[in-house]
Structures are given as C-alpha cells and as structure tokens.
Amino acid sequence: MSTAGARLSRVLGIEGLPIVTALVAVSAYFALTVPAFVDGEAMRYYLNEEVPVFIITAGMALVIIAGGIDLSVGAVLGLSAGTSLLASMHGADTVVAVLVGVGTGAAFGLLNGLVIVKLKLNDFIVTLGTLNVAAGLLVVLTDHVQITGTQDAGYLAIANTSVLTVTSALLVAGIIVAGLQFVLVKSAFGRMVRAVGGGTAPALVAGIDAGRVKVWAYVISGTLAGVGGVLLASRLNSVQPGMAGGYELSAIAAAVLGGVSLAGGRGAIWQAAAGCLLLATLKQGFRLMGVDPLVFSIIIGVCILVGVIVDRSVFRLAVSLGSSARSQAALPPVQEGRIS
C-alpha cells in the first residue's frame, strides 16, 4: 500500500500533468467531432484572437503566485489600447504610441501595488476599484463611441505581421510566457515571489522585502496588460467603451485551471498559459458547434470553482500520501523473533 501511495503521490506531484491531459483530450475530441476545428487558418485566427488574454494570464499568474489578485487587468488592457491608438491617430510615432499604451498599464500596476502594500489594503478591493477607474476613463476617452482609423502602417504591423505563418502578436505572447516562466524558475526574484506567496511572515524571516516583491509583481502585471492593449489596438485598429471587459475572469480561470493556487506560493506561468489555451480551445470548439456564446461565461465560472476544488483536493491528497509513504519508509524493518 505504501508503494502504491508513493507512486500515486509522485504522479500527482508532476507539474502540469492535469492541464496537459485535459488539453490533449479536449483537442482530440473537437478534432474528431468537428472537422473544421483542425483547419489551419481557423486555428491561427482563434489563437491570434486570444493573444491579449494569454499575455494578461501570465501577469495574473505571477500576481497570484505572489499571494495577490489583480481584477483590473481587463479594464487596464482596454484603456491601454485606447490611449495607444489615440496617440497613433493624433500623429505620434509608432514607438511613442506603444510606450503610451505600455506606460498606461505600468502606471496602473504601480498604483495597485503601492496602494495595496503601503496602505495595507485588501488587493481584491483595491484592484476592483482600479478596474472601475480604468473602465470609466476609457468611456471618457472614447466619448461613448467607437474610435478607429490610425493611418500609421508601422503601428498596424505590430500585431499583424506574419513570420513563418505565425503572427507577430503570437510570437510576442510566446516570448512573454517563456521569459516570465524563466524569471519565476531561474531568478532570485522568482524565488522571492514564491516565498512571499507562501507566507509573508516566513519571507520576512528569510530577509525578503515582501512589500517590494508584491509591488513589482503588480507592476509586471500592469505592464503586460499594457502590452496586450497595444497588440489588441494594433490588430483591430479600433477601440470602444467596455473593450476587454471580463478578460480578468478568463485570466483567473486560466491560471486556476493551470494549477496556480489561489492561496499563493504554487504554480507556473507555462501551466497558466496552458489553461488559457484550454479555454481558447473550448471557446473555438463550441463556436464551431454553434453553441450560444453566453454559455462560455458559465463555463468560465464553473472552471474557476472546479479548479479551486480540484487544486485543494489534489494538493492535500499528494501531501497526505507523501507523508504516509515517508513515515512507512522511516519505520525499522520488523524482524521475526524466536520463542525459546
């Protein structure tokens, strides 16, 4: 029993196994039941459409691992798209327009981090507030109407250039996910993020400035929302009020599905990206099957609930089995004695 428990513990401890298994199973199902699903152009379209969500999911995962939550990323992404596109429409150079959008996201990230850390306020409440601030500013910026029409070819090429059939937007998303995963796993900052997410008190004992680490996590999340906004505005060449609303829920659902613990301290960026890919695959498959798009919002909610329940259950089971196996291994062998 102890050997079986140890083996099951090792299997449950394999990072990313559940999300990869689910992604393969869902992809295989749609490939077999919906022939149009495997069309190369259709796959390219739906992946390109989800690029902004991929990017903010990476930032969201980092914040959650650090023990926080950022509900503002969707609205900040939309506002960043608006400020960047308007800058381009008013004659700003491509680089300047990009910096305006990215800077908008970084500013909100810094605001979130400083208010949460310095004023010791709840991150849920703070980012819910900045979500509404960013959404309101976008309405003011657009004056309640859709804005469209930059003539800057360089700006429009940011997200729409193809490199070996892969769009530049997808390449940027891939680089961001890979880069942030490397930072989380290989850098001192990444180790501090995990330590802070695992508990502020132990982090302080280890000499880590938990407040600074959290601020930087929010700045990175906001900056990535800015990058996503620029890519979205470049791809669509238009912005309207309410743009990217609800993206934050998709990012949270993707992170949770990927095994990022809402309790903090555990998870990986690539797993969150895999969770995002799973949601994108479900969305595309249901779309091709003619399922009502409103159903997808229900699926996202269910995914968050199921993801949290499964995460807690699997983690506790793995810890229990691991502890049991170690206890069994530590017991001295029982020797048979002779009765004289």
Summary of the structure (lengths in Angstrom):
residues: 340
radius of gyration: 22.5
end to end distance: 33.2
largest distance: 101.2
contacts: 1187
relative contact order: 0.19
helix: 76%
strand: 2%
